[in-house]
Amino acid sequence: MQQVMTIQEQVYQFLKEDICSGVFRPGQRLQEVSIANQYKVSRSPVREALRRLAADGLVEEVPNKGVTVKRYSARDMEEIYEMRVMMENEAIDHLTRAKLAPMEEELTSLLARMKLAYQRRDMPDYITMDSQLHRMLVRGSGNALLFQLYDRIDTLIRQFRRFSLVDPVRQADSVVEHETILQMLLQGNNDAAKEENKRHLLLARDQVVAYLNSLPEE
């Protein structure tokens, strides 16, 4: 039986999605009354949702400004991507052939959908498939705590993913890199998959850092 989300959970998910998709921009103030009116709810679930988002690292309370979408610096992104490399490659280390076998069809399907999204120039869909593929690899490791920690990192990065694919050449390379990582894994060459995955993630990091460094100082 499917569990029905509470109003508070719905508001939390709506706000989280709007932040991660860029509807609410870094530094933008989030006013309880305005959000409550937008979502047609009382202020109480909005207040609780903002509290949870602060714990997630997506918003922060700024003196004299109230709650705002958190700004992340280039250095923050370097540290976040460093953690992402560590977590994903730890997961890849534990992806035995037995663990990969039940996921192979879905992983191959995700890769095919990524290629199609790239061909259609549908970047939002490409980014969604990209995230799902990486998350599946981490979840497939069988380490629930690792995936829980990775989920937090993935949430922080989501709003910046599109900036790692602004360059058309980088977009094309990203498709090839995902295909190479998956191919190496399915061949049982986990060490090579880790090296390619690290290279892939660091290239994405460099694009995000370059974008953040290009922003005017506050």
N, C-alpha and C positions, 0 to 999 in steps of 0.2 A: 504494500500500500504506500503510495507516494505521500510524503510528509508535506503539509501545507506550510509555507513560510509565514512567519509572523510579520506584522507591519514593520517592526523595527528591522528585521532581517532584510525585508524587501528594500527599505530605504537605504540600508547599509550597502546592499548589492548595487542599487541604482547609482549611489554616490561613488562607489568604488569604480564602477564601469565608466562613469562620466569623467572621473579623474584620469583613469588609465587610458582612455581614448582621446583625451585632450579637450573635452568639452569645457572642463575647468582647468585653467592654465596654472603653472607654477607661480606662486605669489598671489593668486587671486583669493579674495576674501570670500568665505563661505558663511553667509548670514542665516541663522536658524529660521527666522521669520520668512525670508525669501524662499528658502529651500522647502519649508513646510507648505507654503502656498503653491510652489511649483509641483510638488508631489501630492498635494491635497491631503496632507496629514497634519497632526498636531505637532507641536515643537518637541515633545518628549521623545518620540522615536528618532527624530533628527539629532537631538542632543546625544543620545546613546550611540547612534551611528557615527557621529563625529568623534566620540570618545574611542570607539573601536578603530576608526581610521587613523587616529593619532597613534594608537598602539601598533598599527601596521607600518607606521612611518610615512603615510601618505599625506597627512596634514599635521600642522603644528599650531600651537597657540602663541601668537606674537603680541607682546605688550603694545597697547594702544591700537592694535589692529584686529584683535579677536582671532578667530580660527582662519588660517589660510592654507592653501595647497602648498605643501612643502617644496622649497627650492633645493635642488641638488647641484652641487658643484662638480666640476670636472674631476677633482680629486675623489669625491664621493663615488662617482661612477667607476673610477679606476679600482677602488676598493671593492665595490659591489661585483664588478666583473671578475676580480681576482677570486672572490668567494664562489662565484658561479662556475668558473673553471675547475676549482677544487672539488665542488660538489658533483658536477656532471662527470668528471673523470673518475671520481671515486665510484660513482654509480656504474660507469662503463666497466670498471675493473671487476664488478660483480655480475655482469651480464653474461652468464654462461649460455651455451647453446640451448640448454633445457629451458632457461628462462625466456630466451628470445623466440623460441619456436611458436608459442601461443600468440605472440605479438606480431609475427612476421607479416601476416596478411594485412593487418591494420597499419603497420608502419609503411609498408609498400604503398598502400592506398593513400596515406597521408602525403607521401612524397609525390605521388601522381597528381594529387589535388594541388599541391604547392606549385608544381610545374605548370598546371593549367591556370592557376591564379596569376602566375608570373606572365604567361603568354597573354592573358587578358588585361594585364597591367592593373589587376585588382589587388593593390597593396594591403588594404585592411584584411582581406581574406588570406593573403599570403602570410601575413604576420600571425594570424590566428592559427593557421596550419603549422607554421614554424614553432610557435609556442607549444602546441599540442604534441609535436614530435619530440621535442626536447623533454617535456614533462613526462611523456610515456617512457622514455629511456630511464629517467631517474626513478619513476615509480616502479618500473620493471626490475630494478635492482633488489626489490624486496625489503628495503630498509625504510620502514614507515617514518622514523624520526628524521632521516635524511630528506625524505620527500617533504615532510612538514616544514623543515627549515628552507628547503629549496623553494617551496611555494611562496614563502615570504620574499625571497630574493627576486623571484620571477614577477611578483606583483610590483615591486619597486621599479623594475626595468621596463615593464609593459608600456608605460607612457613615453618611453624614449626609443623603443624599437624602430619606429618609422624613420627616425633620424639616422639609423645605421644603414638605411637602404635608399637614401636620397640619390646617390650616384648610380646611374643605370648600369655601369660596369660592375659596381659592387653587388647590385641585384642579381646580375647574371652569374657572378662568381658564387654568390650565396647558394644558388640552386645546385651548382656543381659540388660545392662543399658538403651540402646535406646528403647528396647522392653518394659521395665518396665515403662519408662517415658510415652510412647505413650499409653500404656494400662491404666495407671492411669488417663491420660487426658480424654480418651474416656469414662472412668467410671465416669467422673465429679469430681474426687478427685484432684483438682488443688494444694492443699497444699502439698499432698504427692508427686505429680509430681515435684513441686518446690524443695523439699528436695532431691529427687533422682537426679534431674538435677544439683543441686549445687554440690552434691557429685561426680557426673560424671565429671563435669567440673574441679573440684579441683584435681581429680585424674589425669586428662589429664595435667593440669598445672604442677603438681609435676613431671611428666615424662619429660616435656619440660624443666623445670627449672634444673632438674638433667642433662639433655643433655648439656645445656648451661654452667653449672658449670663444666662439664667435659672437655670443650674446653681449649686448652692451652692459656695462657694470651698472648696478643699482645706485 
